[in-house]
């Protein structure tokens, strides 16, 4: 496989555009949630919308359109998309909730001295709405790349 083949891979470009554009949307979504444009949100996990869900949905739909929605490849991508979205909304969100509690516990004077004041990152996962919004964006990018590019 040559570099030329990789750079001409429409599905790969669609996934990249889907993920990057969704991360950029987080900066603009911060206007709603924070009252200001926050470019740092583009480099952080979690938040609205989910770029993991967008990328997974883009891959899933494009593989379905190319290989067929009854193909083995589509089935594998469907499974991976569900795992990615479940992880984003389930496991990583739970870790974020645990970080909130641990930060509250560690804020006590005694523990603050022992931990050196370290603060755990709390926004790691997504709500189901954030995952759903990301998936919709991913489907839109897939359809755009399939029919327009």
C-alpha positions in Angstrom: 0.0 0.0 0.0 1.4 3.3 -1.0 1.1 6.7 0.6 -0.9 7.8 -2.5 -3.5 5.2 -1.8 -3.8 6.3 1.8 -4.2 10.0 0.9 -6.8 9.1 -1.7 -8.9 7.1 0.7 -12.3 8.9 0.7 -13.5 7.1 3.8 -10.4 8.0 5.8 -10.8 11.7 4.8 -14.4 11.6 5.7 -13.7 10.2 9.2 -11.0 12.9 9.7 -13.2 15.7 8.6 -16.0 14.4 10.7 -13.9 14.1 13.8 -12.0 17.4 13.4 -15.1 19.5 12.5 -17.0 18.0 15.5 -14.1 19.0 17.8 -14.2 22.5 16.4 -17.9 22.7 17.0 -17.2 22.2 20.7 -15.5 25.7 20.8 -18.7 27.2 19.3 -20.9 25.2 21.6 -19.0 26.7 24.5 -20.7 30.0 23.7 -24.0 28.4 24.8 -22.6 26.6 27.9 -19.9 29.0 29.0 -21.0 32.3 27.5 -17.8 32.7 25.5 -15.9 31.1 22.6 -13.5 28.6 24.2 -10.9 27.2 21.7 -9.4 25.0 24.5 -12.5 22.8 24.2 -11.3 21.6 20.8 -8.5 19.7 22.5 -10.4 18.4 25.5 -12.4 15.1 25.8 -16.1 15.2 26.5 -18.7 17.8 25.8 -21.1 18.6 23.1 -21.0 17.0 20.5 -19.1 13.7 20.7 -16.4 13.5 18.0 -15.9 9.8 18.8 -19.6 9.2 18.0 -19.3 11.4 14.8 -16.3 9.5 13.5 -17.7 6.1 14.3 -21.0 7.0 12.6 -19.2 8.3 9.5 -17.3 5.1 9.2 -20.3 3.0 9.8 -22.5 4.7 7.2 -19.8 4.9 4.5 -18.9 1.2 4.9 -22.7 0.4 4.8 -23.1 2.4 1.6 -20.0 0.9 0.0 -19.9 -2.7 1.2 -23.6 -3.1 1.8 -25.6 -3.0 5.0 -25.8 -6.8 5.2 -22.0 -7.3 4.8 -19.6 -8.7 7.3 -17.6 -5.5 7.2 -20.7 -3.4 8.1 -21.5 -5.7 11.0 -18.0 -5.3 12.4 -18.2 -1.5 12.0 -21.6 -1.5 13.7 -20.2 -3.4 16.7 -17.2 -1.1 16.9 -19.5 2.0 16.7 -21.6 0.7 19.5 -18.6 0.0 21.7 -17.2 3.5 21.0 -20.5 5.2 21.7 -21.1 3.1 24.8 -17.7 3.9 26.1 -18.1 7.6 25.5 -21.5 7.8 27.3 -21.0 5.0 29.8 -17.5 4.2 31.0 -15.8 7.6 30.4 -18.8 9.5 31.8 -18.7 7.3 35.0 -15.0 8.0 35.3 -15.8 11.7 35.1 -18.4 11.4 37.9 -15.9 9.6 40.0 -13.3 12.4 39.4 -15.9 14.9 40.7 -16.3 13.0 43.9 -12.6 12.4 44.4 -11.9 16.1 43.9 -14.4 16.9 46.6 -12.9 14.4 49.0 -9.3 15.6 48.1 -10.3 19.2 48.8 -10.2 18.6 52.5 -7.2 20.3 54.1 -5.5 17.1 55.2 -5.9 15.4 51.8 -5.0 18.5 49.9 -1.6 18.6 51.5 -1.0 14.9 50.8 -2.1 15.0 47.2 -0.2 18.3 46.5 -3.5 19.9 45.5 -3.8 17.8 42.3 -7.1 18.2 40.6 -8.5 15.4 38.5 -10.1 16.1 35.1 -13.8 15.8 35.5 -15.2 16.2 32.0 -14.2 13.0 30.3 -17.3 11.4 28.8 -20.5 12.4 27.1 -24.2 12.5 27.9 -26.4 10.3 25.6 -27.6 13.6 23.9 -24.0 14.5 23.2 -23.4 11.1 21.7 -26.6 11.2 19.6 -25.7 14.7 18.3 -22.2 13.5 17.4 -23.7 10.5 15.6 -26.1 12.7 13.6 -23.2 14.9 12.5 -21.3 11.8 11.5 -24.1 10.5 9.4 -24.4 13.9 7.7 -20.7 13.9 6.9 -20.9 10.3 5.5 -23.8 11.2 3.2 -22.0 14.4 2.1 -18.8 12.5 1.2 -20.7 9.6 -0.4 -23.0 11.7 -2.6 -21.1 15.1 -3.1 -17.4 14.3 -3.0 
